[in-house]
């Protein structure tokens, strides 16, 4: 996400909604908090909303000249499409873990590139990086607790992305600023 979210940039808002919903589904499935729902159950949403829709939003953003959003959304669309169509395909746990760790590098790149985007810019991508890192290590190590932690971090990233997009549409506060007297107040 970048500062365009605050101004209601259409591709940024749509991209962040798609990313947020996909991350929420993936993350909540990974936590095990809902009976009989696993991260793999998010494959359909990941394929079509996180994959196809996000990739198309990325292409539209690139066409409009937004290199940051375009690159982020197109690359994340490729990730979600690949994950959604490949989940349950019989890959080893080590291969699945390696896949998540390699895509964590993309999330790290997006985090570092979004330095001017504030909390919503770096926050979502930073949380995505941490979620993919934890989930990848958990898959390779067979550590269910670490996998659940990765799920919670992904769900938190999804909530942040959803809030950023919803705030842009609803005109909600997007940043915190220091008010006189040392208290923190919401700013538009």
C-alpha positions as CSV (number, residue, x, y, z in Angstrom):
1,X,0.0,0.0,0.0
2,X,1.2,3.5,-0.5
3,X,0.1,7.0,0.3
4,X,-2.4,6.9,-2.7
5,X,-4.7,4.8,-0.5
6,X,-5.4,7.9,1.6
7,X,-6.5,9.8,-1.5
8,X,-8.7,7.0,-2.7
9,X,-6.7,5.9,-5.8
10,X,-9.0,3.4,-7.4
11,X,-6.5,0.7,-8.3
12,X,-4.7,1.0,-5.0
13,X,-8.0,0.7,-3.1
14,X,-9.2,-2.3,-5.1
15,X,-5.8,-3.9,-4.8
16,X,-5.7,-3.5,-1.1
17,X,-9.3,-4.9,-0.7
18,X,-8.3,-8.0,-2.7
19,X,-5.1,-8.4,-0.8
20,X,-6.8,-7.9,2.5
21,X,-9.6,-10.4,1.9
22,X,-7.1,-13.0,0.6
23,X,-4.8,-12.6,3.5
24,X,-7.6,-12.8,6.0
25,X,-8.9,-16.0,4.5
26,X,-5.4,-17.5,4.3
27,X,-4.4,-16.3,7.8
28,X,-7.6,-17.3,9.6
29,X,-7.3,-20.8,8.0
30,X,-3.7,-21.0,9.1
31,X,-4.6,-20.2,12.7
32,X,-6.9,-23.2,13.2
33,X,-9.3,-21.0,15.1
34,X,-12.3,-22.1,13.0
35,X,-13.1,-25.8,13.1
36,X,-12.5,-27.7,9.9
37,X,-11.0,-24.6,8.1
38,X,-7.4,-24.7,7.0
39,X,-5.3,-22.3,5.0
40,X,-5.6,-24.6,2.0
41,X,-9.4,-24.0,2.1
42,X,-8.6,-20.4,0.9
43,X,-7.3,-21.7,-2.4
44,X,-10.3,-20.7,-4.5
45,X,-10.3,-17.1,-3.0
46,X,-6.5,-17.0,-3.4
47,X,-6.7,-18.0,-7.0
48,X,-9.4,-15.7,-8.2
49,X,-9.4,-12.7,-5.9
50,X,-5.8,-12.7,-4.7
51,X,-4.4,-14.1,-8.0
52,X,-6.4,-13.0,-11.0
53,X,-8.1,-9.9,-9.7
54,X,-4.9,-8.6,-8.0
55,X,-2.8,-9.3,-11.1
56,X,-5.3,-7.4,-13.2
57,X,-5.3,-4.5,-10.8
58,X,-1.5,-4.5,-10.9
59,X,-1.6,-4.3,-14.7
60,X,-4.1,-1.4,-14.6
61,X,-1.9,0.4,-12.0
62,X,1.2,-0.1,-14.2
63,X,-0.7,1.3,-17.2
64,X,-1.7,4.3,-15.2
65,X,1.9,5.0,-14.3
66,X,1.9,3.7,-10.7
67,X,5.1,1.6,-10.8
68,X,5.0,0.8,-7.0
69,X,1.4,-0.4,-6.8
70,X,1.6,-2.0,-10.2
71,X,4.6,-4.0,-9.4
72,X,3.3,-5.0,-5.9
73,X,-0.2,-6.0,-7.0
74,X,1.0,-7.9,-10.2
75,X,3.7,-9.8,-8.3
76,X,1.3,-10.6,-5.4
77,X,-1.3,-11.7,-7.9
78,X,1.2,-14.1,-9.4
79,X,2.0,-15.4,-5.9
80,X,-1.6,-16.0,-4.9
81,X,-2.5,-17.5,-8.2
82,X,0.5,-19.9,-8.0
83,X,-0.3,-20.8,-4.3
84,X,-4.0,-21.2,-4.9
85,X,-3.6,-23.5,-7.9
86,X,-0.8,-25.5,-6.4
87,X,-2.0,-26.1,-2.8
88,X,-2.8,-29.7,-2.2
89,X,-0.9,-30.7,-5.3
90,X,1.3,-33.2,-3.6
91,X,4.4,-31.1,-3.1
92,X,6.6,-32.0,-0.1
93,X,6.4,-29.9,3.1
94,X,10.0,-28.8,2.3
95,X,9.0,-27.7,-1.2
96,X,6.0,-25.8,0.1
97,X,8.2,-24.2,2.8
98,X,10.8,-23.1,0.2
99,X,8.0,-21.7,-2.0
100,X,6.8,-19.5,0.9
101,X,10.3,-18.5,1.9
102,X,11.1,-17.4,-1.7
103,X,7.9,-15.3,-1.8
104,X,8.8,-13.8,1.6
105,X,11.7,-12.2,-0.3
106,X,9.2,-10.5,-2.5
107,X,7.3,-9.2,0.5
108,X,10.6,-8.0,2.0
109,X,11.4,-6.1,-1.2
110,X,7.9,-4.5,-1.1
111,X,8.4,-3.6,2.5
112,X,11.7,-1.8,1.8
113,X,10.3,-0.1,-1.4
114,X,7.3,1.2,0.5
115,X,9.3,3.3,2.9
116,X,7.4,6.5,2.0
117,X,4.0,4.8,2.5
118,X,3.9,5.1,6.2
119,X,2.3,2.5,8.5
120,X,0.0,1.2,5.9
121,X,2.6,1.1,3.2
122,X,5.3,-0.8,5.1
123,X,3.0,-2.3,7.7
124,X,1.0,-4.6,5.5
125,X,4.0,-5.8,3.5
126,X,6.2,-6.1,6.6
127,X,3.5,-8.3,8.2
128,X,3.1,-10.3,5.0
129,X,6.9,-10.9,5.0
130,X,6.8,-12.1,8.6
131,X,3.7,-14.3,7.9
132,X,5.4,-16.0,4.9
133,X,8.7,-16.4,6.8
134,X,7.0,-18.0,9.8
135,X,4.7,-20.2,7.6
136,X,7.7,-21.3,5.4
137,X,9.8,-22.2,8.3
138,X,6.9,-24.0,10.0
139,X,6.2,-26.1,6.8
140,X,9.9,-27.1,6.6
141,X,10.2,-27.8,10.3
142,X,6.8,-29.4,10.7
143,X,6.0,-27.0,13.5
144,X,2.3,-26.5,13.8
145,X,2.6,-23.8,16.5
146,X,4.8,-21.7,14.3
147,X,2.4,-22.2,11.4
148,X,-0.4,-20.9,13.6
149,X,1.6,-17.9,14.5
150,X,2.2,-17.2,10.8
151,X,-1.5,-17.5,10.3
152,X,-2.2,-14.9,12.9
153,X,0.3,-12.5,11.4
154,X,-1.2,-13.0,7.9
155,X,-4.7,-12.3,9.4
156,X,-3.3,-9.1,11.0
157,X,-1.8,-8.1,7.6
158,X,-5.2,-8.8,6.0
159,X,-7.0,-6.6,8.5
160,X,-4.5,-3.8,7.9
161,X,-4.9,-4.0,4.2
162,X,-8.7,-4.2,4.5
163,X,-8.7,-1.2,6.8
164,X,-6.5,0.9,4.5
165,X,-8.8,0.3,1.5
166,X,-12.0,0.7,3.6
167,X,-10.7,3.9,5.1
168,X,-10.0,5.3,1.6
169,X,-13.5,4.6,0.5
170,X,-15.2,5.7,3.7
171,X,-13.0,8.7,4.5
172,X,-11.8,7.2,7.8
173,X,-8.5,8.3,9.4
174,X,-5.4,6.8,7.8
175,X,-2.6,8.2,10.0
176,X,-1.8,9.2,13.5
177,X,-0.4,12.6,14.3
178,X,0.8,14.2,17.5
179,X,-1.7,16.8,18.8
180,X,-0.6,19.7,21.0
181,X,-0.2,18.6,24.6
182,X,1.4,15.3,23.7
183,X,-1.7,13.2,22.9
184,X,-2.1,11.3,19.8
185,X,-5.1,12.1,17.5
186,X,-6.3,10.5,14.3
187,X,-5.6,12.4,11.1
188,X,-7.2,12.1,7.7
